[in-house]
Amino acid sequence: MKVTFILLVFMINIIYVHASCEWFGTAPFCEGSCPPGWSHEGDDRHSEVGPDGNESNPGFGLSCYTGTKALCCSS
């Protein structure tokens, strides 16, 4: 069981390393959508910086006044 879990975590890390993800949509009036061939992973209006200094949405850029940006991944 423990070996299976470790192997699964390792495989997930490989998938994330090879996937290229970007935020699409231009602030302040965001209407983000994924280009053809990219998979839609989520939407958001802003990114926050936590007490540890890390962004909640790295690479997000400026916040949206209206609409959302789309997080899209291409492998």
Buried (B, 14 or more C-beta within 10 A) or exposed (E): EEEEEEEEEEEEEEEEEEEEBBBBBBBEEBEBEBEEEBEEEEBBBBBEEEEEEEEEBEEBBEBBEEBBBBBBBEE
